[in-house]
Amino acid sequence: MLGWQQHLTMAVHGGADSGGGFAGSVAGWLAAIERAAGRSPGENFADLLPGIAAMENWHPLLVHFPIALLLLFVAIDIVASLAGKPAWRGAASWFLYAGTLFAAATVAAGLIAAANVAHGGNVHEIMEKHEHLGISVLVLAALLSVWRIAVKGGIGGPANQVFGLLAMLLAGLLVFTADLGGLMVYKFGVAVRAADPINQGAAQQHRHEGGAEGADDHSAEDHGGHAH
């Protein structure tokens, strides 16, 4: 039987590709419902959203939200400040608050992923920079949120200039953080199942190199402790 995604496609396109038309779509939906009734919730979820079901960690799914929300906040807030539109700044505040919450969830998921995703030594340094930048984004977004709430959105004078500079710094940190995340995925295939054999081998080599360095350091210490 067809999967949920295929039935959704048939419903949107009128079933023209399958030649069934409206009647074919209805029959397909009935068949899908019958099939779903005999399967577990997990199997149905994987059938409906196979991309999300294939994820080992939700970090790649969550990361889009703080990027979009916080960049929208920065853009709207700066325009509103220059145009003297307090109502726009009030709307921008909600993008900031939502972006901060999603940033917290994204950082948490990212830290979990970093501990479980196979990667080599060449990626480890990039991953650490990505982590530090991500945490910096969260801290700065939280700081701006607390500041905004404390003054109830009424920031003016020199304080407004400082706030604007920090908001632009936040946007810059977001761009650099996203760039490193993209580098790990699109160049090194981190968390990409098709690249798992390569990453597993690189991770094993990374562990061996780390162990060898530790052994060399230990040997050097022992050697230095002997009298000659």
C-alpha positions as CSV (number, residue, x, y, z in Angstrom):
1,M,0.0,0.0,0.0
2,L,1.0,3.6,-0.5
3,G,2.5,5.6,2.4
4,W,1.0,8.7,4.0
5,Q,3.2,11.1,2.0
6,Q,2.1,9.6,-1.3
7,H,-1.6,10.0,-0.3
8,L,-0.9,13.6,0.6
9,T,0.6,14.2,-2.8
10,M,-2.3,12.6,-4.5
11,A,-4.8,14.8,-2.5
12,V,-2.9,18.0,-3.4
13,H,-2.5,17.1,-7.1
14,G,-5.9,15.5,-7.5
15,G,-4.4,12.1,-8.1
16,A,-3.6,13.0,-11.7
17,D,-0.3,11.2,-11.6
18,S,-1.9,8.0,-10.5
19,G,-4.9,8.3,-12.8
20,G,-7.3,7.8,-10.0
21,G,-8.7,11.4,-9.7
22,F,-10.9,12.2,-6.7
23,A,-12.1,8.6,-6.3
24,G,-8.6,7.3,-6.4
25,S,-7.6,9.8,-3.7
26,V,-10.5,8.7,-1.4
27,A,-9.6,5.1,-2.0
28,G,-6.0,5.8,-1.2
29,W,-6.9,7.6,2.0
30,L,-9.1,4.8,3.1
31,A,-6.4,2.3,2.4
32,A,-3.9,4.4,4.4
33,I,-6.2,4.6,7.4
34,E,-6.7,0.9,7.3
35,R,-3.0,0.4,7.1
36,A,-2.3,2.9,9.9
37,A,-4.8,1.0,12.2
38,G,-2.6,-2.1,12.1
39,R,0.7,-0.3,12.7
40,S,2.4,1.2,15.8
41,P,2.4,5.0,16.3
42,G,6.2,5.0,15.7
43,E,5.7,3.2,12.3
44,N,3.0,5.7,11.3
45,F,5.1,8.6,12.3
46,A,8.0,7.3,10.3
47,D,5.7,6.9,7.3
48,L,4.3,10.4,7.6
49,L,7.5,12.3,8.5
50,P,10.4,10.0,7.4
51,G,12.9,12.9,7.5
52,I,12.3,13.7,11.1
53,A,12.0,10.0,12.0
54,A,15.5,9.4,10.5
55,M,17.1,12.0,12.8
56,E,19.2,10.7,15.6
57,N,18.9,14.1,17.3
58,W,16.5,17.1,17.0
59,H,19.3,19.7,16.8
60,P,19.1,20.0,13.0
61,L,15.3,20.5,13.2
62,L,15.4,23.1,16.0
63,V,18.3,25.1,14.8
64,H,16.2,26.9,12.1
65,F,13.9,28.5,14.6
66,P,16.4,30.6,16.6
67,I,18.1,31.7,13.4
68,A,14.9,32.9,11.8
69,L,13.4,34.4,14.9
70,L,16.4,36.2,16.2
71,L,17.4,37.6,12.9
72,L,13.9,38.9,12.4
73,F,14.1,40.5,15.8
74,V,17.3,42.3,14.9
75,A,16.0,43.5,11.6
76,I,12.6,44.7,12.9
77,D,14.1,46.3,16.0
78,I,16.7,48.3,14.2
79,V,14.2,49.5,11.6
80,A,11.7,50.4,14.3
81,S,14.3,52.2,16.3
82,L,15.4,54.3,13.3
83,A,11.8,55.0,12.3
84,G,10.6,55.8,15.8
85,K,7.9,53.0,15.8
86,P,7.5,51.7,19.4
87,A,4.7,49.4,18.4
88,W,7.1,47.7,15.9
89,R,9.7,47.3,18.7
90,G,7.0,45.7,20.8
91,A,6.4,43.2,18.1
92,A,10.1,42.6,17.7
93,S,10.4,41.8,21.4
94,W,8.2,38.7,20.9
95,F,10.6,37.4,18.2
96,L,13.4,37.9,20.7
97,Y,11.7,36.0,23.4
98,A,10.6,33.1,21.2
99,G,14.1,33.0,19.6
100,T,15.7,32.8,23.0
101,L,13.5,29.9,24.1
102,F,14.3,28.0,20.8
103,A,18.0,28.9,21.2
104,A,18.0,27.2,24.6
105,A,16.3,24.1,23.2
106,T,18.7,24.1,20.3
107,V,21.8,24.4,22.4
108,A,20.6,21.6,24.7
109,A,20.0,19.3,21.7
110,G,23.3,20.3,20.2
111,L,25.3,19.4,23.4
112,I,23.6,16.0,23.4
113,A,24.4,15.5,19.7
114,A,28.0,16.4,20.2
115,A,28.4,13.7,22.8
116,N,26.9,11.0,20.5
117,V,27.6,11.9,16.9
118,A,30.7,10.2,15.4
119,H,33.3,12.7,14.2
120,G,37.0,12.8,13.6
121,G,39.7,15.1,14.9
122,N,39.4,17.5,12.0
123,V,35.7,18.1,12.9
124,H,36.2,18.1,16.7
125,E,37.8,21.6,16.7
126,I,35.0,23.0,14.5
127,M,32.4,21.4,16.7
128,E,33.8,23.0,19.8
129,K,33.8,26.4,18.2
130,H,30.3,25.8,17.0
131,E,29.3,24.9,20.6
132,H,31.0,28.0,22.1
133,L,29.3,30.3,19.6
134,G,26.0,28.7,20.1
135,I,26.2,29.1,23.9
136,S,27.3,32.8,23.3
137,V,24.2,33.3,21.2
138,L,22.0,31.9,23.9
139,V,23.6,34.0,26.6
140,L,23.4,37.2,24.6
141,A,19.8,36.6,23.6
142,A,18.8,35.9,27.2
143,L,20.6,39.1,28.3
144,L,18.8,41.2,25.7
145,S,15.5,39.5,26.7
146,V,15.9,40.2,30.4
147,W,16.9,43.8,29.6
148,R,13.9,44.3,27.4
149,I,11.5,42.9,30.0
150,A,13.1,44.9,32.8
151,V,12.6,48.2,31.1
152,K,9.3,47.1,29.6
153,G,10.6,47.8,26.1
154,G,11.2,51.5,26.8
155,I,14.9,51.8,25.8
156,G,16.1,55.2,24.7
157,G,19.2,57.4,24.5
158,P,22.7,55.9,24.8
159,A,21.2,52.7,26.2
160,N,19.3,52.2,23.0
161,Q,22.5,52.5,21.0
162,V,24.2,49.9,23.2
163,F,21.2,47.6,22.9
164,G,21.3,48.0,19.1
165,L,25.0,47.2,19.0
166,L,24.5,44.1,21.1
167,A,21.6,43.1,18.8
168,M,23.9,43.4,15.7
169,L,26.5,41.4,17.6
170,L,23.9,38.7,18.1
171,A,23.1,38.6,14.4
172,G,26.8,38.3,13.6
173,L,27.3,35.4,16.1
174,L,24.2,33.7,14.6
175,V,25.8,33.8,11.1
176,F,29.1,32.4,12.2
177,T,27.5,29.7,14.3
178,A,25.3,28.6,11.4
179,D,28.2,28.7,9.0
180,L,30.2,26.2,11.2
181,G,27.2,24.0,11.5
182,G,26.8,24.0,7.7
183,L,30.5,23.2,7.3
184,M,30.3,20.2,9.5
185,V,27.2,18.8,7.7
186,Y,27.9,19.7,4.1
187,K,31.7,19.3,4.0
188,F,32.3,16.5,6.5
189,G,28.9,14.8,6.5
190,V,28.5,14.9,10.3
191,A,25.2,13.2,11.4
192,V,24.6,12.1,7.8
193,R,23.8,8.4,7.7
194,A,25.3,7.9,4.2
195,A,28.6,9.2,5.6
196,D,28.5,7.2,8.8
197,P,31.1,4.6,7.8
198,I,33.6,7.4,7.0
199,N,32.8,9.3,10.2
200,Q,33.0,6.1,12.4
201,G,36.5,5.4,10.9
202,A,37.5,9.0,11.5
203,A,36.2,8.9,15.1
204,Q,38.1,5.7,15.8
205,Q,41.3,7.2,14.4
206,H,40.7,10.3,16.5
207,R,40.4,8.2,19.7
208,H,43.6,6.3,18.8
209,E,45.4,9.6,18.2
210,G,44.2,11.0,21.5
211,G,45.3,7.8,23.3
212,A,48.7,7.8,21.6
213,E,49.2,11.4,22.6
214,G,48.3,10.6,26.2
215,A,50.6,7.6,26.2
216,D,53.5,9.7,24.8
217,D,52.9,12.4,27.5
218,H,52.8,9.7,30.2
219,S,56.0,8.1,28.8
220,A,57.7,11.5,28.7
221,E,56.8,12.1,32.4
222,D,58.0,8.7,33.4
223,H,61.2,9.2,31.4
224,G,61.7,12.6,33.0
225,G,61.4,11.1,36.4
226,H,64.3,8.7,36.0
227,A,67.7,9.6,37.3
228,H,70.5,9.5,34.7
